[in-house]
Amino acid sequence: MSASYSLLFRHQSADLAATPRGTLKISLPNTFGRRCVVAILPKFLSNNPEIRLDVRFSDRYVDLIAEGYDATVRLGVKTDSTLKAVRLATYRHVLAASPGYLKQHGTPKAPTDLQSHACLGFLGHAFWPDWPLACDGSYVTFKPYGPLVSDSSELLHAAALQDGGIFLAPDWLIRRDIESGALVEILTGWAGGRLRHLSRPSP
């Protein structure tokens, strides 16, 4: 199941045609913001010298209007009709574990095999405490259990690299580890996730 990152923001698209100026307050998810957005912000400021950025990092769903945000990046299907959304990018959630963990505990061959494995749970998933998995039109909902749950995907990522268990992670977070062999994708074809949005309040 593919998912996507999208922007939700509060100004009319027509406003963006004018020369942008003033303070732009945005909320970014912790790990995605640091890994995928931070590097492009200096160029954005260089191209928009009259903009001042106020960037906050949080995995919670901020209230754009009540908290005065102009934009936020979100994971999940947009359900708030007061927000406008623009899709940014697509990605997949994949299951992965280290070669050392798989050598010691074996490799799951089906989603039901996950019941006998240490699963690393990310509290920030919109679908937590479940792992909804899909493959070729088949859907399975699994309740993971293991030695570690956290609202930090980076902590869980580190635990997976150190043979700590099976991690359901976005491919942008672990792609290099899979390419290098530090992590191994398991149950290939099965994936889980939701949409990622950048939103704005409707006028």
RAWODA-V982977 format. One record per backbone hydrogen bond with DSSP energy under -0.5 kcal/mol. NH is the residue of the N-H (numbers start at 1). CO is the residue of the C=O. If there is no record, write none. Layout:
nh=NH co=CO
nh=NH co=CO
//
This chain:
nh=3 co=91
nh=5 co=89
nh=6 co=74
nh=7 co=86
nh=7 co=197
nh=8 co=72
nh=8 co=198
nh=9 co=84
nh=9 co=198
nh=10 co=70
nh=15 co=12
nh=16 co=12
nh=16 co=13
nh=17 co=14
nh=18 co=14
nh=18 co=15
nh=22 co=50
nh=24 co=52
nh=25 co=23
nh=26 co=24
nh=26 co=54
nh=27 co=71
nh=28 co=56
nh=33 co=29
nh=34 co=30
nh=35 co=31
nh=36 co=32
nh=37 co=32
nh=37 co=33
nh=38 co=33
nh=40 co=37
nh=41 co=37
nh=41 co=38
nh=42 co=38
nh=44 co=40
nh=45 co=41
nh=46 co=42
nh=47 co=43
nh=48 co=44
nh=51 co=48
nh=52 co=22
nh=54 co=24
nh=56 co=26
nh=56 co=54
nh=58 co=28
nh=58 co=56
nh=62 co=60
nh=64 co=62
nh=67 co=63
nh=68 co=65
nh=69 co=64
nh=70 co=25
nh=71 co=25
nh=72 co=8
nh=72 co=199
nh=73 co=27
nh=74 co=6
nh=74 co=197
nh=76 co=74
nh=76 co=195
nh=81 co=79
nh=83 co=80
nh=84 co=9
nh=84 co=200
nh=86 co=7
nh=86 co=198
nh=88 co=5
nh=88 co=196
nh=89 co=5
nh=91 co=3
nh=93 co=1
nh=94 co=92
nh=94 co=169
nh=95 co=186
nh=96 co=167
nh=97 co=184
nh=98 co=160
nh=102 co=98
nh=103 co=99
nh=104 co=100
nh=105 co=101
nh=106 co=102
nh=108 co=106
nh=113 co=110
nh=114 co=111
nh=115 co=112
nh=116 co=113
nh=117 co=114
nh=119 co=117
nh=119 co=145
nh=120 co=166
nh=121 co=119
nh=121 co=148
nh=123 co=121
nh=123 co=150
nh=125 co=122
nh=128 co=125
nh=130 co=127
nh=131 co=142
nh=132 co=130
nh=133 co=131
nh=133 co=140
nh=134 co=191
nh=135 co=138
nh=138 co=135
nh=140 co=133
nh=142 co=131
nh=142 co=140
nh=144 co=142
nh=148 co=119
nh=150 co=121
nh=153 co=151
nh=156 co=152
nh=157 co=153
nh=158 co=154
nh=159 co=155
nh=160 co=156
nh=161 co=157
nh=162 co=158
nh=163 co=160
nh=164 co=159
nh=166 co=118
nh=167 co=96
nh=168 co=120
nh=169 co=94
nh=169 co=167
nh=171 co=92
nh=173 co=170
nh=174 co=170
nh=175 co=171
nh=178 co=174
nh=179 co=175
nh=180 co=176
nh=181 co=177
nh=182 co=177
nh=183 co=177
nh=184 co=97
nh=186 co=95
nh=187 co=108
nh=190 co=187
nh=191 co=134
nh=192 co=93
nh=196 co=4
nh=197 co=74
nh=198 co=7
nh=198 co=86
nh=199 co=8
nh=199 co=72
nh=200 co=8
nh=200 co=84
nh=202 co=82
//
